[in-house]
């Protein structure tokens, strides 16, 4: 029997592993959580292209990122009228292109990202009036 400490998402688990002969199957108790030791966060990598600052006339309706990813294309421009469901940006996540659409009718007040920018879920990508 060997004991190991495994850390998953900052929570440490002590587990016991028993090596069995070929074809043998045994039930093992569930891992028990223990107090986690501090884990150093990985160093952040800079985005390939810095996002431009939001314009002073940012709108009240936010278009947010539904998931983490990278901006592949900006399909709307500031001042353009959009209808609910119109594509504003293309977001690449997990090797798939996802359309980020306007949540309601309005006019694009600001585009807060540029092509190549890395974004996290919930980041404001654009605003509408």
N, C-alpha and C positions, 0 to 999 in steps of 0.2 A: 504494500500500500504506500503510495506517495502522496504527499500533501503539497498543494500549489495555492498561490494567491493570484487571482485573476481580477483585473480591474476593467470594468465595462462602464463607459460614460461617467467616469469619476467615482463609481461605487466599487469597492473592493469586495471580492468573494473568496472565502477559503473553501477549497474543494479537495476531496480525497479521491484519488484515482487508483483503482485496483486492476492490475493486469490479469486477465483470465486466459485460460488455455483456448485453443482453437475451437470455435463453435459454441463456447459457453456464453450464456447470457445471465446477467445478474441485475437485480434492481438496486439502485443506489439512492441514498437520500438526497434531497435537493440541496443545492449550495446555500450556505447561510451568509447573509451580508455582514460585513464588519465595518468598523470605522475606516473610512478611506483616507489614505495618506494624500497629502497635496500632490496634485499632478500638474506639471508645467504644461501650459497651453502651447500648441504648435505656433511657430512664428507665422504671422500673417504675410501673405504674398501680395505685393502691390497689383492693382488692376492694370491691365495692359494700356488702357486709355482712361485718363482721369475724367470723371463726370463733370460737366459744366455746372456752375452754380445756378440755382434756381433764379429765375428772373424776379424782379421786384413786384411784377404784377401777377404773381402766382394765383391760380384759381382756387376755388373752394372745394371742388370735386377732385379727389385724388384717384389716380390710376396707379395701383400698386402691383408689385410682383407677386404672383401666386405661388412661386417656388424659387429656390436659388437657381441661378443660371448666368448666362452671358448674353448680352444684347447683340443680336445678329443684324437687325435692321430697324430703322425708325421710319414708319410708314406715314406719319402725319407731321404737319409742321405747325409752328405757332401761328395762331390766327385762323387756322382751318376749322370750318364747321364740321362736326362729326355727329352721327346718330348713334343711339344705343346699339352696341354690337359691332360698330365699325372697328377695323384693325388699326391700332395706334402704333404698336411695336411688335417685333418678332423676338421671342426669347428662346434661346437654346438651353434645354435642360435634359440631361441623360441622353445626349445624342439625338434628341427630337426637337423639332421646331414647333413652338407653341405661340399661338396668336394671343396677344394681350389686347383686349378690346375695351372700348369706351363703356363705362358702366351706365351711362345715360346720355341723352342728347346734350350738346353744348359746343363751345368753341375752345380749341386748344389754347390754354393760357401759357403753359410752359412745358418744355421737354427737359427733364432733369438728368438724363443719361445720354451717353453717346455710344456709337457702335463699338463693340469690343469691351465695354464695361462689365465687370462682374457685379451681380446684384444678389441680395439675400431676400428671402420671402418677407413680404411686408414693406419693402423699400418703396418709396414713392418714385415712380418712373416719369410721370407726367401729371399735369393738373388741367382741369377744365373749368370754364365759367358757365 
